Amino acid sequence: MKILEKYSPKAFQQRPSKAGASSLSLYDIPINALDGAPLDLKAYMGSYILFVNVASKCGFTGQYKDLETLYQRYRDKLVVIGLPCNQFGQQEPGSAEQIREFCTLNYQVQFMLTEKVLVKGANQHPLYQWLTRKGHNGTKNSKVRWNFQKYLVSPEGKLIDFWYSTTSPLSNKITNCLTVVSD
């Protein structure tokens, strides 16, 4: 199935709450793992989740190494989910098998990778609709500008913030969010 046909703008129905944010939880959004098996985001409730749109042929591809380091360092409280995307300069043209092989051989990636998704446009994946629209996430609007843009979600399923590609996964901007002691 072509990515463009898989998700329509109606795939993610917004049910506004009194606060103006969608009542549909991040954890209700369907997505598949790289191998095509359904990925249940509810399994990550209680953990931070860092969503990153990734690509194998990008100037930022070396960030796979730092994403894996971040994942290993904070794996007791952080889940890293890489979402392959071919929308920026056609920098992720590979099949699921090619993506897995590239990530494993070159960067020893052990964090979760999903199916290829669209992170912008009319057929934007519902996960990215939630991440980029204040009406869904309740925090802020954003636009995905390039590969390796990062979105951090709290253990309670709330968007904390996002960072552009130029921010290293090991930046204090990100790690400080993970080391804050909550009451």
Contacts in CASP RR format, 6 or more apart in sequence:
PFRMAT RR
TARGET T0000
AUTHOR 0000-0000-0000
METHOD contacts of the structure
MODEL  1
MKILEKYSPKAFQQRPSKAGASSLSLYDIPINALDGAPLDLKAYMGSYIL
FVNVASKCGFTGQYKDLETLYQRYRDKLVVIGLPCNQFGQQEPGSAEQIR
EFCTLNYQVQFMLTEKVLVKGANQHPLYQWLTRKGHNGTKNSKVRWNFQK
YLVSPEGKLIDFWYSTTSPLSNKITNCLTVVSD
3 116 0 8 1.000
3 117 0 8 1.000
3 118 0 8 1.000
3 123 0 8 1.000
4 118 0 8 1.000
4 123 0 8 1.000
6 123 0 8 1.000
7 118 0 8 1.000
7 123 0 8 1.000
7 124 0 8 1.000
7 125 0 8 1.000
7 126 0 8 1.000
8 123 0 8 1.000
9 122 0 8 1.000
9 123 0 8 1.000
9 124 0 8 1.000
11 126 0 8 1.000
12 24 0 8 1.000
12 29 0 8 1.000
12 126 0 8 1.000
12 129 0 8 1.000
12 130 0 8 1.000
12 136 0 8 1.000
13 24 0 8 1.000
14 22 0 8 1.000
14 24 0 8 1.000
14 135 0 8 1.000
14 136 0 8 1.000
15 22 0 8 1.000
15 23 0 8 1.000
15 24 0 8 1.000
16 22 0 8 1.000
16 23 0 8 1.000
16 135 0 8 1.000
17 23 0 8 1.000
19 138 0 8 1.000
20 135 0 8 1.000
20 138 0 8 1.000
21 134 0 8 1.000
21 135 0 8 1.000
21 136 0 8 1.000
21 137 0 8 1.000
21 138 0 8 1.000
22 130 0 8 1.000
22 135 0 8 1.000
22 136 0 8 1.000
22 137 0 8 1.000
22 138 0 8 1.000
24 130 0 8 1.000
24 136 0 8 1.000
25 157 0 8 1.000
26 41 0 8 1.000
26 127 0 8 1.000
26 130 0 8 1.000
26 137 0 8 1.000
26 153 0 8 1.000
26 157 0 8 1.000
27 41 0 8 1.000
27 42 0 8 1.000
27 44 0 8 1.000
27 45 0 8 1.000
27 157 0 8 1.000
28 41 0 8 1.000
29 41 0 8 1.000
29 126 0 8 1.000
29 127 0 8 1.000
29 130 0 8 1.000
30 38 0 8 1.000
30 126 0 8 1.000
31 38 0 8 1.000
31 39 0 8 1.000
31 41 0 8 1.000
31 114 0 8 1.000
31 115 0 8 1.000
31 117 0 8 1.000
31 125 0 8 1.000
31 126 0 8 1.000
31 127 0 8 1.000
32 38 0 8 1.000
32 39 0 8 1.000
32 114 0 8 1.000
32 115 0 8 1.000
33 39 0 8 1.000
33 112 0 8 1.000
33 113 0 8 1.000
33 114 0 8 1.000
33 115 0 8 1.000
34 84 0 8 1.000
34 96 0 8 1.000
34 99 0 8 1.000
34 100 0 8 1.000
34 113 0 8 1.000
34 114 0 8 1.000
34 115 0 8 1.000
35 96 0 8 1.000
35 100 0 8 1.000
36 96 0 8 1.000
36 115 0 8 1.000
39 112 0 8 1.000
39 114 0 8 1.000
41 49 0 8 1.000
44 79 0 8 1.000
45 155 0 8 1.000
45 157 0 8 1.000
46 155 0 8 1.000
46 156 0 8 1.000
47 77 0 8 1.000
47 78 0 8 1.000
47 79 0 8 1.000
47 155 0 8 1.000
48 74 0 8 1.000
48 77 0 8 1.000
48 78 0 8 1.000
48 79 0 8 1.000
48 152 0 8 1.000
48 153 0 8 1.000
48 154 0 8 1.000
48 155 0 8 1.000
48 160 0 8 1.000
48 177 0 8 1.000
48 178 0 8 1.000
49 78 0 8 1.000
49 79 0 8 1.000
49 80 0 8 1.000
49 81 0 8 1.000
49 152 0 8 1.000
49 153 0 8 1.000
49 157 0 8 1.000
50 67 0 8 1.000
50 70 0 8 1.000
50 78 0 8 1.000
50 79 0 8 1.000
50 80 0 8 1.000
50 81 0 8 1.000
50 150 0 8 1.000
50 151 0 8 1.000
50 152 0 8 1.000
50 153 0 8 1.000
50 169 0 8 1.000
50 174 0 8 1.000
51 81 0 8 1.000
51 82 0 8 1.000
51 83 0 8 1.000
51 127 0 8 1.000
51 131 0 8 1.000
51 150 0 8 1.000
51 151 0 8 1.000
51 152 0 8 1.000
51 153 0 8 1.000
52 63 0 8 1.000
52 67 0 8 1.000
52 80 0 8 1.000
52 81 0 8 1.000
52 82 0 8 1.000
52 83 0 8 1.000
52 148 0 8 1.000
52 149 0 8 1.000
52 150 0 8 1.000
52 151 0 8 1.000
52 169 0 8 1.000
53 82 0 8 1.000
53 83 0 8 1.000
53 84 0 8 1.000
53 85 0 8 1.000
53 117 0 8 1.000
53 119 0 8 1.000
53 128 0 8 1.000
53 144 0 8 1.000
53 147 0 8 1.000
53 148 0 8 1.000
53 149 0 8 1.000
54 61 0 8 1.000
54 64 0 8 1.000
54 67 0 8 1.000
54 82 0 8 1.000
54 83 0 8 1.000
54 84 0 8 1.000
54 85 0 8 1.000
54 92 0 8 1.000
54 113 0 8 1.000
54 147 0 8 1.000
54 148 0 8 1.000
55 61 0 8 1.000
55 84 0 8 1.000
55 85 0 8 1.000
55 86 0 8 1.000
55 88 0 8 1.000
55 91 0 8 1.000
55 92 0 8 1.000
55 147 0 8 1.000
55 148 0 8 1.000
56 84 0 8 1.000
56 91 0 8 1.000
56 92 0 8 1.000
56 94 0 8 1.000
56 98 0 8 1.000
56 99 0 8 1.000
56 102 0 8 1.000
56 103 0 8 1.000
57 91 0 8 1.000
57 92 0 8 1.000
57 93 0 8 1.000
58 88 0 8 1.000
58 91 0 8 1.000
58 92 0 8 1.000
58 146 0 8 1.000
58 147 0 8 1.000
58 148 0 8 1.000
59 147 0 8 1.000
60 146 0 8 1.000
60 147 0 8 1.000
60 148 0 8 1.000
60 165 0 8 1.000
61 91 0 8 1.000
61 147 0 8 1.000
61 148 0 8 1.000
62 107 0 8 1.000
63 148 0 8 1.000
63 165 0 8 1.000
63 168 0 8 1.000
63 169 0 8 1.000
64 103 0 8 1.000
64 106 0 8 1.000
64 107 0 8 1.000
64 109 0 8 1.000
65 107 0 8 1.000
66 168 0 8 1.000
66 169 0 8 1.000
66 170 0 8 1.000
67 80 0 8 1.000
67 82 0 8 1.000
67 109 0 8 1.000
67 111 0 8 1.000
67 169 0 8 1.000
68 80 0 8 1.000
68 107 0 8 1.000
68 108 0 8 1.000
68 109 0 8 1.000
68 110 0 8 1.000
68 111 0 8 1.000
69 169 0 8 1.000
69 170 0 8 1.000
70 78 0 8 1.000
70 80 0 8 1.000
70 169 0 8 1.000
70 170 0 8 1.000
70 174 0 8 1.000
70 175 0 8 1.000
71 78 0 8 1.000
71 79 0 8 1.000
71 80 0 8 1.000
71 110 0 8 1.000
71 111 0 8 1.000
72 110 0 8 1.000
74 175 0 8 1.000
74 178 0 8 1.000
77 155 0 8 1.000
77 178 0 8 1.000
78 178 0 8 1.000
79 111 0 8 1.000
79 112 0 8 1.000
80 111 0 8 1.000
80 112 0 8 1.000
80 169 0 8 1.000
81 111 0 8 1.000
81 112 0 8 1.000
81 113 0 8 1.000
81 114 0 8 1.000
82 111 0 8 1.000
82 112 0 8 1.000
82 113 0 8 1.000
82 114 0 8 1.000
83 113 0 8 1.000
83 114 0 8 1.000
83 116 0 8 1.000
83 117 0 8 1.000
83 119 0 8 1.000
83 125 0 8 1.000
83 127 0 8 1.000
84 92 0 8 1.000
84 99 0 8 1.000
84 113 0 8 1.000
84 114 0 8 1.000
84 115 0 8 1.000
84 116 0 8 1.000
84 117 0 8 1.000
85 92 0 8 1.000
85 116 0 8 1.000
85 117 0 8 1.000
85 118 0 8 1.000
85 119 0 8 1.000
85 147 0 8 1.000
86 92 0 8 1.000
86 93 0 8 1.000
86 94 0 8 1.000
86 116 0 8 1.000
87 118 0 8 1.000
87 119 0 8 1.000
87 120 0 8 1.000
88 146 0 8 1.000
88 147 0 8 1.000
91 147 0 8 1.000
92 99 0 8 1.000
92 116 0 8 1.000
92 147 0 8 1.000
96 115 0 8 1.000
96 116 0 8 1.000
99 113 0 8 1.000
99 116 0 8 1.000
100 113 0 8 1.000
103 109 0 8 1.000
103 113 0 8 1.000
117 125 0 8 1.000
117 127 0 8 1.000
117 128 0 8 1.000
118 124 0 8 1.000
118 125 0 8 1.000
118 128 0 8 1.000
119 125 0 8 1.000
119 128 0 8 1.000
119 144 0 8 1.000
119 149 0 8 1.000
120 128 0 8 1.000
120 132 0 8 1.000
120 143 0 8 1.000
120 144 0 8 1.000
124 132 0 8 1.000
128 144 0 8 1.000
129 136 0 8 1.000
130 136 0 8 1.000
130 137 0 8 1.000
131 137 0 8 1.000
131 142 0 8 1.000
131 151 0 8 1.000
131 159 0 8 1.000
131 162 0 8 1.000
132 141 0 8 1.000
132 142 0 8 1.000
132 143 0 8 1.000
132 144 0 8 1.000
133 141 0 8 1.000
134 140 0 8 1.000
134 141 0 8 1.000
137 158 0 8 1.000
137 159 0 8 1.000
138 158 0 8 1.000
138 159 0 8 1.000
139 158 0 8 1.000
139 159 0 8 1.000
139 160 0 8 1.000
139 161 0 8 1.000
140 159 0 8 1.000
140 161 0 8 1.000
140 162 0 8 1.000
142 151 0 8 1.000
142 162 0 8 1.000
145 164 0 8 1.000
145 165 0 8 1.000
146 164 0 8 1.000
146 165 0 8 1.000
147 165 0 8 1.000
148 165 0 8 1.000
149 162 0 8 1.000
149 163 0 8 1.000
149 164 0 8 1.000
149 165 0 8 1.000
150 162 0 8 1.000
150 163 0 8 1.000
150 167 0 8 1.000
150 169 0 8 1.000
150 174 0 8 1.000
151 159 0 8 1.000
151 161 0 8 1.000
151 162 0 8 1.000
152 159 0 8 1.000
152 160 0 8 1.000
152 161 0 8 1.000
152 162 0 8 1.000
152 174 0 8 1.000
152 177 0 8 1.000
153 159 0 8 1.000
153 160 0 8 1.000
154 160 0 8 1.000
160 177 0 8 1.000
161 173 0 8 1.000
161 177 0 8 1.000
163 171 0 8 1.000
163 173 0 8 1.000
163 174 0 8 1.000
167 173 0 8 1.000
167 174 0 8 1.000
END
